[in-house]
Every structure is written in C-alpha cells, then in structure tokens.
Amino acid sequence: MGGRILKMEEIRNCFVKAGYQNVTTVLQTGNIIIDTGNQPIPKLTSKVESLLKDSFSFDAKVFITTSEQLKKIIDNFSFKNAAPDFHKYAIFLTKGMEDQFIKNAPVHNKNLEKIEAGEGVVYWCVQKGETLSSGIGKYLAKFSMKNFSTSRNLNTLEKVLRKAEGA
C-alpha cells in the first residue's frame, strides 16, 4: 500500500462494505483475493484504486492479476532452482516497463543477483542479506519513486495462489 501500514482486516472490511464477494487477505502482505465477477482488469483497477483512496485518504496504486496469470508468472519463474540462500522475487511493473527495467538495472555482482524479464514482471533472484544493498535493490527503490512497481517473494505468490484456488 505504498509504504503505508494498514491492517489487513481494515482492508478486507473495506472491500466487503463495497460489496465484493469472497474477500480474503493473505497474511500481512497487502495481497487481497476477491471475486471480480469477470470485470475487465483496467476497469477493476480503477474501481479498487478509487475505493482505497476514498476509504483510507491516500492515492493507492494496485496491480490486479487473475489466478491464471499468477500461476503463469509462478510457473515461468526463471530462477526456481536457485540455491536456498537466495530470495526469489517477481517485480510487478507498469505494463511494458520490463525491458526498460532490465536495460537500466545494474547487476553489480552476477554471483549475488540475477534478473530476467517475464510477461508483465521482472524475475529477480538475490542472495539473502543482499536484497537492499544489491544493485537491483537500489535501482528498484529509485525506479519505484518514478514508476509504479511492487515486488513479491515467490513464496508469497505461491501462498496467494493456493488461497485463490481454495487450497
């Protein structure tokens, strides 16, 4: 939620009061699962951003994805076989920004981090303990100030997908 701290229960209640069905939150991750009634994603994005702005008095930006799209992102994760001492992230960017991000993101040490463009995301693998000090971590912080992006750990995405699929 853009660096703001909101309780997931408050966010869930906001969606329930707005009439959304089957509202579920995932831990304290900022991820919400709702039944969209097959609304087009651009229209739903606008409605959700307005709902959050009206409810919490700040401009909120959201990324919305279907369960099918999320499964594809997880299945296509480039670095699934990374060593256990590496974090695995998907960086969600404004559509079409993947190539620009890859082109400009500095990888200072290829032994500590790797990136690859996916469809609507950039896959990032970084050694644990290096996330904030890595070249990509620093670039992501600067990039996010100018462009909208958010990142999620692959483990979190898998939890979101399991909840969305009712597992």
Sequence and secondary structure as in RCSB ss.txt:
>XXXX:A:sequence
MGGRILKMEEIRNCFVKAGYQNVTTVLQTGNIIIDTGNQPIPKLTSKVESLLKDSFSFDAKVFITTSEQLKKIID
NFSFKNAAPDFHKYAIFLTKGMEDQFIKNAPVHNKNLEKIEAGEGVVYWCVQKGETLSSGIGKYLAKFSMKNFST
SRNLNTLEKVLRKAEGA
>XXXX:A:secstr
 TT    HHHHHHHHHHTT EEEEEETTTTEEEEE TT  HHHHHHHHHHHHHHHHSS        HHHHHHHHH
T TTTT  TTEEEEEEEESTT HHHHHHH   S TTTEEEEE SSEEEEEEETT TTTSHHHHHHHHHHHHS EE
EEEHHHHHHHHHHHTT 
